[in-house]
Amino acid sequence: MALAVMNKREFDSLEDERLGWACMEPTFSQIRAKDMAVKAKVISELSEGQRALCMFKVFYGHAKNSEMEYYGWITHLLQNPDMWAGVMNGLSFFGDVDMSRLLEETKEVLETRNRRLGLEWKDAAITDLDRDKELHAEVEQLYRRFQQISPASLKAIAAHIRANADEFVRFEEDSFEV
């Protein structure tokens, strides 16, 4: 279980979003640009809370910048049922009902489109939004809600981290030079 190392003052000063990143950086450095087997092994060694945070951060970090990335990442997760389950379990762990509902609703919208057009998850491409005006309008609305819900998700996750710091962080002593 890889713990982030920082001093208490730094931990206390980090904004909600940054706190989650700081706690996951040791894990992300182990899995960045690695194959799925390595990623799965590293993630399996995390505590339940770390795994929940990791999966949320992987999803959020990829989906937060644009509606195209939101669409692309949701379809990527849905192509990989274990990853989708990991994100949904993470949201459940943090009690994030609103984000969970939004992702389920997004899944339903996309599944309905896929059925109507005879497509599978692997057929999805971010350029779908350029070619399908109806899809673009739906994803735009879902992404706007994602942006509205995200701050509460980040706040709840940060509150959990702060209340359970020993699961995420090893504090080092402040060193003051005189």
C-alpha positions in Angstrom: 0.0 0.0 0.0 1.8 3.1 -1.3 1.2 6.1 1.0 1.9 9.7 0.0 4.5 11.3 2.1 4.1 14.9 3.1 4.2 17.1 6.2 1.0 17.9 8.1 1.1 21.6 7.2 1.1 20.7 3.5 -1.7 18.2 4.0 -3.8 20.7 5.8 -3.2 23.4 3.2 -4.1 21.5 0.1 -7.4 22.3 -1.7 -9.9 19.5 -2.1 -9.0 18.5 -5.7 -5.2 18.8 -5.1 -5.4 16.7 -1.9 -6.7 13.7 -3.8 -4.0 14.0 -6.5 -1.3 14.3 -3.9 -2.5 11.2 -2.1 -2.6 9.2 -5.4 0.7 10.4 -6.9 2.7 7.5 -5.6 0.2 5.1 -7.1 0.0 7.0 -10.4 3.7 7.0 -10.8 3.7 3.2 -10.5 0.9 2.7 -13.1 1.5 5.6 -15.6 2.2 4.3 -19.1 2.1 0.7 -17.9 0.1 -2.2 -19.3 -3.2 -3.3 -17.8 -1.7 -6.2 -15.9 0.7 -3.9 -14.0 -2.1 -1.4 -13.3 -4.4 -4.1 -12.1 -1.7 -5.5 -9.7 -0.9 -2.1 -8.3 -4.5 -1.2 -7.8 -5.3 -4.5 -6.2 -2.7 -3.8 -3.5 -4.4 -0.6 -2.5 -6.7 -0.3 0.5 -10.4 0.0 -0.2 -10.3 3.8 0.3 -7.2 4.2 -1.9 -8.7 2.1 -4.6 -11.9 4.2 -4.5 -9.9 7.4 -4.7 -7.7 6.0 -7.5 -10.6 5.0 -9.7 -12.4 8.3 -9.1 -9.2 10.3 -9.9 -8.6 8.2 -13.1 -12.1 8.9 -14.3 -12.3 12.5 -13.1 -8.8 13.5 -14.4 -9.6 12.2 -17.9 -13.3 13.4 -18.1 -13.1 16.9 -16.5 -11.6 19.0 -19.3 -14.3 18.8 -22.1 -17.5 17.2 -23.1 -15.6 15.2 -25.7 -13.2 13.9 -23.1 -16.2 13.1 -20.8 -17.9 11.2 -23.6 -14.6 9.5 -24.6 -13.7 8.4 -21.1 -17.2 7.2 -20.2 -17.3 5.0 -23.4 -13.7 3.8 -22.5 -14.9 2.7 -19.0 -17.9 1.0 -20.5 -15.7 -1.0 -22.8 -13.8 -2.2 -19.7 -16.5 -3.5 -17.2 -13.9 -3.9 -14.4 -12.9 -0.2 -14.7 -16.5 0.9 -14.8 -17.3 -1.2 -11.8 -14.2 0.3 -10.0 -15.4 3.8 -10.6 -18.9 3.0 -9.5 -17.7 1.2 -6.4 -15.5 4.2 -5.6 -18.4 6.5 -5.9 -20.4 4.2 -3.6 -17.5 4.0 -1.1 -17.6 7.8 -0.8 -21.4 7.9 -0.7 -21.5 10.0 -3.9 -25.0 9.3 -5.0 -25.3 12.3 -7.3 -22.2 11.5 -9.4 -23.2 7.8 -9.4 -26.7 8.7 -10.7 -25.2 11.0 -13.4 -22.9 8.2 -14.6 -25.7 5.7 -14.7 -27.9 8.2 -16.6 -25.0 8.8 -19.1 -24.6 5.1 -19.5 -28.3 4.7 -20.3 -28.3 7.6 -22.8 -25.3 6.0 -24.6 -26.7 2.5 -24.5 -29.9 3.7 -26.0 -28.0 5.4 -28.8 -25.8 2.2 -29.4 -28.9 0.0 -29.6 -30.7 2.4 -32.0 -27.6 2.5 -34.3 -26.5 -1.1 -33.8 -23.2 0.0 -32.2 -20.9 -1.5 -29.5 -18.8 0.4 -27.0 -15.7 -0.2 -29.0 -17.2 1.7 -31.9 -17.3 4.9 -30.0 -15.0 7.8 -30.9 -14.8 11.3 -29.6 -15.6 12.5 -33.1 -19.1 11.0 -32.7 -20.0 14.4 -31.1 -19.1 16.2 -34.3 -21.1 13.9 -36.5 -24.2 13.4 -34.3 -25.9 16.6 -33.2 -28.4 14.8 -31.0 -25.7 13.0 -29.2 -23.7 16.2 -28.9 -26.6 18.0 -27.2 -27.2 15.2 -24.8 -23.6 14.8 -23.8 -23.2 18.6 -23.5 -26.1 18.6 -21.0 -24.6 15.6 -19.1 -21.2 17.2 -19.0 -22.6 20.5 -17.7 -24.2 18.5 -14.8 -20.9 16.7 -14.3 -19.2 20.1 -13.9 -21.9 21.2 -11.4 -21.7 17.9 -9.3 -17.9 17.6 -9.3 -17.1 20.2 -6.6 -19.3 18.3 -4.1 -17.7 15.0 -5.1 -14.2 16.5 -4.5 -15.3 18.0 -1.2 -16.7 14.7 0.1 -13.7 12.8 -1.0 -11.3 15.3 0.6 -13.3 15.2 3.8 -13.0 11.4 3.9 -9.2 11.7 3.3 -8.8 14.2 6.1 -10.8 12.1 8.5 -8.8 8.9 7.5 -5.4 10.4 6.8 -3.5 7.4 7.9 -5.0 5.4 5.0 -3.6 7.8 2.5 -0.6 9.7 3.9 2.5 9.1 6.0 3.3 12.4 7.7 6.9 13.5 7.8 8.2 15.8 10.5 8.4 19.5 9.6 12.0 20.4 9.5 12.8 24.0 10.3 16.3 25.3 9.6 17.5 28.0 11.8 
